[in-house]
Amino acid sequence: MKLLLCLDKYFEIALISAGIAMMVIVMTAQITMSVFFSTFLSWSEELCRHIFVCITFLGISLSIKENIAIKFDVIMEYLSERAKLILSIVSYVVMLIFFIIMIRPSIILAERMGHTAATTLPYSLSLIYWVIVFSIILSIIRLIQLSCVVVASLRRFSELSGGDE
C-alpha cells in the first residue's frame, strides 16, 4: 500500500525529473565533446527533443494531479464555494471527454509510426507516440481521481449546509 501511495504522489515528478536529468547529462556531454574534443554527438539533439516531448505530455497529467491545469481563475473568485465545485466538475468532464476522444487517434498514430525509425537513434518513433498515449491515459486517471475528490467535497458541503443551496 505504501508503494502505491508513493507512486501516486511521485510518479510523474520522478519521470519528469529523470527526463530533465538525462537531458542535462546528454547536453553537457555534447558541449564537452564540442569544446574540448572538436567533435560532436550526432544523436544528442534528437534524444533531447524526444525526452522534451515526453516530459511535456507527462506534465499534462502532473498539472491535473496538482490541480494547476488551466482554469477559470478570474470567474472562480466571484463564485460561492458550491458554484466553484460545480464549475470544477464541469471543467473536469470537458477535459475527460477531450482525452477520451484523443485516445483512439493517438493509438492509431502510435501504431502507424512503428515502422518509422528515429533518424540517429536505434528505436522506432512509435515509442514517443506510445508515451503520448500513456500520458493521455494517466491524465484520464488523474482527472477521475480529482473529480472524486471534488464530488466528495461537494457532498460534504451539501451536508454541512443542509442541502438548501
Short mmCIF file of the C-alpha atoms (twelve columns), coordinates in Angstrom:
data_MODEL
# 
_entry.id   MODEL 
# 
loop_
_atom_site.group_PDB 
_atom_site.id 
_atom_site.type_symbol 
_atom_site.label_atom_id 
_atom_site.label_alt_id 
_atom_site.label_comp_id 
_atom_site.label_asym_id 
_atom_site.label_seq_id 
_atom_site.Cartn_x 
_atom_site.Cartn_y 
_atom_site.Cartn_z 
_atom_site.pdbx_PDB_model_num 
ATOM 1   C CA . MET A 1   0.000   0.000  0.000   1 
ATOM 2   C CA . LYS A 2   2.867   2.386  0.790   1 
ATOM 3   C CA . LEU A 3   4.312   1.718  -2.663  1 
ATOM 4   C CA . LEU A 4   1.013   2.640  -4.329  1 
ATOM 5   C CA . LEU A 5   0.739   5.831  -2.288  1 
ATOM 6   C CA . CYS A 6   4.335   6.714  -3.153  1 
ATOM 7   C CA . LEU A 7   3.696   6.056  -6.858  1 
ATOM 8   C CA . ASP A 8   0.516   8.115  -6.721  1 
ATOM 9   C CA . LYS A 9   2.348   11.015 -5.154  1 
ATOM 10  C CA . TYR A 10  5.663   10.995 -7.035  1 
ATOM 11  C CA . PHE A 11  5.221   9.059  -10.303 1 
ATOM 12  C CA . GLU A 12  5.082   11.977 -12.758 1 
ATOM 13  C CA . ILE A 13  7.574   14.033 -10.767 1 
ATOM 14  C CA . ALA A 14  10.080  11.157 -10.785 1 
ATOM 15  C CA . LEU A 15  9.709   10.571 -14.534 1 
ATOM 16  C CA . ILE A 16  9.939   14.263 -15.375 1 
ATOM 17  C CA . SER A 17  12.958  14.721 -13.069 1 
ATOM 18  C CA . ALA A 18  14.698  11.723 -14.635 1 
ATOM 19  C CA . GLY A 19  13.997  13.143 -18.099 1 
ATOM 20  C CA . ILE A 20  15.398  16.550 -17.205 1 
ATOM 21  C CA . ALA A 21  18.478  14.922 -15.641 1 
ATOM 22  C CA . MET A 22  19.031  12.868 -18.804 1 
ATOM 23  C CA . MET A 23  18.726  15.998 -20.949 1 
ATOM 24  C CA . VAL A 24  21.263  17.849 -18.790 1 
ATOM 25  C CA . ILE A 25  23.719  14.935 -18.909 1 
ATOM 26  C CA . VAL A 26  23.402  14.469 -22.669 1 
ATOM 27  C CA . MET A 27  23.700  18.173 -23.463 1 
ATOM 28  C CA . THR A 28  26.651  18.547 -21.070 1 
ATOM 29  C CA . ALA A 29  28.367  15.660 -22.861 1 
ATOM 30  C CA . GLN A 30  27.575  17.311 -26.202 1 
ATOM 31  C CA . ILE A 31  29.066  20.632 -25.110 1 
ATOM 32  C CA . THR A 32  32.118  18.928 -23.581 1 
ATOM 33  C CA . MET A 33  32.738  16.935 -26.758 1 
ATOM 34  C CA . SER A 34  32.347  20.035 -28.896 1 
ATOM 35  C CA . VAL A 35  34.512  22.388 -26.835 1 
ATOM 36  C CA . PHE A 36  37.292  20.084 -25.709 1 
ATOM 37  C CA . PHE A 37  37.457  17.416 -28.415 1 
ATOM 38  C CA . SER A 38  36.193  19.314 -31.510 1 
ATOM 39  C CA . THR A 39  33.684  16.584 -32.249 1 
ATOM 40  C CA . PHE A 40  30.022  16.129 -31.516 1 
ATOM 41  C CA . LEU A 41  27.436  13.531 -30.632 1 
ATOM 42  C CA . SER A 42  25.181  13.158 -33.658 1 
ATOM 43  C CA . TRP A 43  22.291  11.767 -31.638 1 
ATOM 44  C CA . SER A 44  22.181  14.149 -28.670 1 
ATOM 45  C CA . GLU A 45  19.817  16.775 -30.051 1 
ATOM 46  C CA . GLU A 46  17.312  14.218 -31.285 1 
ATOM 47  C CA . LEU A 47  17.340  12.380 -27.968 1 
ATOM 48  C CA . CYS A 48  16.815  15.617 -26.025 1 
ATOM 49  C CA . ARG A 49  13.973  16.581 -28.364 1 
ATOM 50  C CA . HIS A 50  12.271  13.215 -27.761 1 
ATOM 51  C CA . ILE A 51  12.760  13.484 -23.995 1 
ATOM 52  C CA . PHE A 52  11.328  17.007 -24.082 1 
ATOM 53  C CA . VAL A 53  8.176   15.773 -25.857 1 
ATOM 54  C CA . CYS A 54  7.765   13.014 -23.261 1 
ATOM 55  C CA . ILE A 55  8.270   15.464 -20.390 1 
ATOM 56  C CA . THR A 56  5.694   17.826 -21.873 1 
ATOM 57  C CA . PHE A 57  2.991   15.191 -22.107 1 
ATOM 58  C CA . LEU A 58  3.768   13.826 -18.640 1 
ATOM 59  C CA . GLY A 59  3.487   17.408 -17.420 1 
ATOM 60  C CA . ILE A 60  -0.151  17.452 -18.505 1 
ATOM 61  C CA . SER A 61  -1.059  14.677 -16.082 1 
ATOM 62  C CA . LEU A 62  1.086   16.282 -13.374 1 
ATOM 63  C CA . SER A 63  -0.735  19.603 -13.786 1 
ATOM 64  C CA . ILE A 64  -4.058  17.788 -13.499 1 
ATOM 65  C CA . LYS A 65  -2.892  15.866 -10.416 1 
ATOM 66  C CA . GLU A 66  -1.662  19.056 -8.760  1 
ATOM 67  C CA . ASN A 67  -4.881  20.841 -9.813  1 
ATOM 68  C CA . ILE A 68  -2.954  23.571 -11.611 1 
ATOM 69  C CA . ALA A 69  -4.346  22.981 -15.092 1 
ATOM 70  C CA . ILE A 70  -5.753  25.986 -16.947 1 
ATOM 71  C CA . LYS A 71  -8.962  27.053 -15.220 1 
ATOM 72  C CA . PHE A 72  -11.382 29.907 -14.900 1 
ATOM 73  C CA . ASP A 73  -9.499  31.602 -12.059 1 
ATOM 74  C CA . VAL A 74  -10.961 35.062 -12.601 1 
ATOM 75  C CA . ILE A 75  -14.514 33.738 -12.663 1 
ATOM 76  C CA . MET A 76  -13.889 31.463 -9.674  1 
ATOM 77  C CA . GLU A 77  -13.092 34.390 -7.391  1 
ATOM 78  C CA . TYR A 78  -16.650 35.705 -7.668  1 
ATOM 79  C CA . LEU A 79  -18.466 32.400 -7.126  1 
ATOM 80  C CA . SER A 80  -19.657 30.676 -3.985  1 
ATOM 81  C CA . GLU A 81  -17.837 27.568 -2.789  1 
ATOM 82  C CA . ARG A 82  -20.594 25.321 -4.106  1 
ATOM 83  C CA . ALA A 83  -20.544 27.012 -7.524  1 
ATOM 84  C CA . LYS A 84  -16.740 26.683 -7.628  1 
ATOM 85  C CA . LEU A 85  -17.011 22.950 -7.005  1 
ATOM 86  C CA . ILE A 86  -19.697 22.547 -9.667  1 
ATOM 87  C CA . LEU A 87  -17.709 24.554 -12.221 1 
ATOM 88  C CA . SER A 88  -14.633 22.450 -11.396 1 
ATOM 89  C CA . ILE A 89  -16.582 19.263 -12.070 1 
ATOM 90  C CA . VAL A 90  -17.820 20.669 -15.385 1 
ATOM 91  C CA . SER A 91  -14.272 21.580 -16.442 1 
ATOM 92  C CA . TYR A 92  -13.024 18.105 -15.450 1 
ATOM 93  C CA . VAL A 93  -15.779 16.482 -17.503 1 
ATOM 94  C CA . VAL A 94  -14.850 18.610 -20.535 1 
ATOM 95  C CA . MET A 95  -11.171 17.636 -20.166 1 
ATOM 96  C CA . LEU A 96  -12.138 13.997 -19.644 1 
ATOM 97  C CA . ILE A 97  -14.209 13.988 -22.835 1 
ATOM 98  C CA . PHE A 98  -11.323 15.581 -24.731 1 
ATOM 99  C CA . PHE A 99  -8.821  12.990 -23.508 1 
ATOM 100 C CA . ILE A 100 -11.190 10.113 -24.226 1 
ATOM 101 C CA . ILE A 101 -11.651 11.412 -27.778 1 
ATOM 102 C CA . MET A 102 -7.860  11.715 -28.181 1 
ATOM 103 C CA . ILE A 103 -7.063  8.120  -27.165 1 
ATOM 104 C CA . ARG A 104 -8.135  6.439  -30.405 1 
ATOM 105 C CA . PRO A 105 -6.275  8.758  -32.833 1 
ATOM 106 C CA . SER A 106 -3.205  8.636  -30.584 1 
ATOM 107 C CA . ILE A 107 -3.161  4.841  -30.613 1 
ATOM 108 C CA . ILE A 108 -3.622  4.776  -34.393 1 
ATOM 109 C CA . LEU A 109 -0.751  7.231  -34.836 1 
ATOM 110 C CA . ALA A 110 1.497   5.274  -32.466 1 
ATOM 111 C CA . GLU A 111 0.805   2.069  -34.396 1 
ATOM 112 C CA . ARG A 112 1.499   3.766  -37.751 1 
ATOM 113 C CA . MET A 113 4.810   5.127  -36.515 1 
ATOM 114 C CA . GLY A 114 6.002   1.589  -35.675 1 
ATOM 115 C CA . HIS A 115 7.913   1.339  -38.947 1 
ATOM 116 C CA . THR A 116 9.481   4.787  -38.726 1 
ATOM 117 C CA . ALA A 117 12.930  4.764  -37.183 1 
ATOM 118 C CA . ALA A 118 14.403  7.717  -35.391 1 
ATOM 119 C CA . THR A 119 16.977  9.470  -37.557 1 
ATOM 120 C CA . THR A 120 20.067  8.906  -35.407 1 
ATOM 121 C CA . LEU A 121 18.797  6.644  -32.625 1 
ATOM 122 C CA . PRO A 122 18.205  2.878  -32.596 1 
ATOM 123 C CA . TYR A 123 14.485  2.903  -31.834 1 
ATOM 124 C CA . SER A 124 11.182  3.460  -33.571 1 
ATOM 125 C CA . LEU A 125 9.349   6.757  -33.244 1 
ATOM 126 C CA . SER A 126 6.328   4.785  -32.083 1 
ATOM 127 C CA . LEU A 127 7.987   4.763  -28.644 1 
ATOM 128 C CA . ILE A 128 7.466   8.516  -28.383 1 
ATOM 129 C CA . TYR A 129 3.871   8.241  -29.566 1 
ATOM 130 C CA . TRP A 130 3.142   5.447  -27.069 1 
ATOM 131 C CA . VAL A 131 4.401   7.779  -24.324 1 
ATOM 132 C CA . ILE A 132 1.776   10.256 -25.514 1 
ATOM 133 C CA . VAL A 133 -0.924  7.546  -25.294 1 
ATOM 134 C CA . PHE A 134 0.340   6.602  -21.820 1 
ATOM 135 C CA . SER A 135 0.220   10.261 -20.760 1 
ATOM 136 C CA . ILE A 136 -3.349  10.633 -22.008 1 
ATOM 137 C CA . ILE A 137 -4.421  7.536  -20.057 1 
ATOM 138 C CA . LEU A 138 -2.587  8.825  -16.980 1 
ATOM 139 C CA . SER A 139 -4.342  12.182 -17.403 1 
ATOM 140 C CA . ILE A 140 -7.704  10.409 -17.509 1 
ATOM 141 C CA . ILE A 141 -6.843  8.555  -14.296 1 
ATOM 142 C CA . ARG A 142 -5.778  11.810 -12.621 1 
ATOM 143 C CA . LEU A 143 -8.982  13.536 -13.763 1 
ATOM 144 C CA . ILE A 144 -11.093 10.738 -12.314 1 
ATOM 145 C CA . GLN A 145 -9.168  10.961 -9.027  1 
ATOM 146 C CA . LEU A 146 -9.591  14.729 -8.873  1 
ATOM 147 C CA . SER A 147 -13.283 14.503 -9.805  1 
ATOM 148 C CA . CYS A 148 -13.881 12.028 -6.972  1 
ATOM 149 C CA . VAL A 149 -12.262 14.434 -4.514  1 
ATOM 150 C CA . VAL A 150 -14.368 17.362 -5.761  1 
ATOM 151 C CA . VAL A 151 -17.596 15.326 -5.715  1 
ATOM 152 C CA . ALA A 152 -16.831 14.251 -2.134  1 
ATOM 153 C CA . SER A 153 -16.219 17.902 -1.221  1 
ATOM 154 C CA . LEU A 154 -19.487 18.892 -2.865  1 
ATOM 155 C CA . ARG A 155 -21.335 16.221 -0.883  1 
ATOM 156 C CA . ARG A 156 -19.746 17.373 2.374   1 
ATOM 157 C CA . PHE A 157 -20.589 20.964 1.520   1 
ATOM 158 C CA . SER A 158 -24.222 19.998 0.825   1 
ATOM 159 C CA . GLU A 159 -24.432 18.042 4.088   1 
ATOM 160 C CA . LEU A 160 -22.965 20.900 6.102   1 
ATOM 161 C CA . SER A 161 -25.254 23.492 4.570   1 
ATOM 162 C CA . GLY A 162 -28.266 21.225 4.894   1 
ATOM 163 C CA . GLY A 163 -28.694 20.878 1.140   1 
ATOM 164 C CA . ASP A 164 -30.546 24.218 0.964   1 
ATOM 165 C CA . GLU A 165 -28.459 25.695 -1.834  1 
# 
